[in-house]
Every structure is written in structure tokens, then in C-alpha cells.
Amino acid sequence: MDRGGHTLFFTGYARLPAGITASEMYRVVGVGLEVDARSGEIVDVEATLATSVGRRFFRRLVKGRRLLEDFPEIVAAIEQRYHGNAQKALVTALRIAHEKYRSYLSREDSN
């Protein structure tokens, strides 16, 4: 979804546990978030998970939420509903992307 150039892109990466399919393919999980610059709403999201059903499920848990205000609820939803082996890595990667977003907001506020 194009918002007329008013979106930002943030990423986070975390090591996957050994012995799962995704770690054989990627070694790390990557999470990419497209965020509306004005509202902080996550307008699109992708994760490097091994299965398309896992990627779609993760997207449904995250997309449409606000990265700053809804972050605790996003993490809680993943911890309560996503029971794949990559759960902790996904949460860690999201935390990294969340911190990048907070850093961006801090820089914008100081300008």
C-alpha cells in the first residue's frame, strides 16, 4: 500500500534456534516493517519464516497495529498465539525494529 511516500521501513534480525527448518534456510529471522510515518501504524510486515502459513499468520498478528503504542500487545499476541520454534527470535527481531523506530522518533523530535 503506497501512502504517497509517507511510510518508513524498519528491520530487525535475530538468531533462530538450531535444528529447525527456518534455521537451516536462513540462520536468522528477519522482520521488515513498513510503518506509516504519521500514525505509526504497521501497514505491511514480512518475516523470513520457512512456511507461507507461518508468514501469513505472523502478518495477521502484527499488521494494522501501531508500532509504538501497541508494541506490548503485539508481543503478547505472538507469545500467546504463535507457537512455532521461531517465536522468541521473532519477538527479539521485532524489539530491534521497535528500538530503531523509537530512535528515529527521537531524532525527528530533536530536529
N, C-alpha and C positions, 0 to 999 in steps of 0.2 A: 504494500500500500504506500503510494507516494504522497507525502504530506507537503508537497511544494518545497522540498529542501529543508524542512523543519524537523528532521529526525536526526538522531545521533546513533552511532554504533559502538557498543562496548563488548569486550570479550573477557572471558575468564577460562583458565585451564587448571586441571588438577589430575594427579596421577590416579589411574584406575587400579583396582586390586588385581594381583596376578591370577592367572588361571581362568579368567572369564573371556568370553568371545571378544568383547569390545577391546580388552587389553591386548589380545593377540593381533587385532587390527590396527589399533591406534596408540596404545600405551598410556595416553592421557585422554581425558574427556575435554572437549572444547564446547563452550557455551557462547553463542553470539546473540546479543540482544539489540534490536532496533527500538529506540526509545523516542517518543515524541518530546521534542525539546521544551515545549511549553508546559505540558501536563505531567511529564514523567511516565506516561502510560507506555507499557511494552506493547508495541504494535506488531512485532514479529519476533520469533525466537527459534533458534535451532541448536541442537546438541549432537555431538558425534557419538551417537549410540549405535549399536550393531544392528538393531531391528527397526524397521519403519514403524511398527506399532509402538515401540518404546519412544521413538522420536515424537510421534503424534501425541501420545499420552502426556509426555513432558510438556509439549507445546500447550496443550489444553490447560495444564496446571498453572502455567506462567503467563500466557498471552492475555492481554486486556487488563492486567493489574498494573499498579503504579510502583515503579522500582523503589522509590524512597519510602513512601507511606505504607505500602503493602508488603514490604520485604519480610517481616516476621510471619505473615500469613502465607507467603509463597513458600518459605522454608517449612512451615508446619504442614502445608499441603503435601509437599514432597515427602516429608518424613512419615506422614500418616498414610499416604496413598501409593507412593512409588516404592515397591518392594523388590526392585531389581538390585543386582550386586553393585551397580554404579551409583547408588543413592548418595553415599557420603561424598563421592567425588563430584557429583552434580551440585550438591549443596556448597561444597568448597569452591567450585568454579563460579557459581552464582555469587558467592560472597566476594570473590575477587572482582567480578564485573560490577557489583554493587559499590564496592570501595572506589573503583575507577569513576563511577558516576558521581559519588559524593565528592571526590577530588575535583572533578570537572565543575560541579556546582560551586564549590569553594572558590575556585579560580574565577568563575563568572561573577560571583558576588563581590570579589575584590577589585574587579575592573570597573 
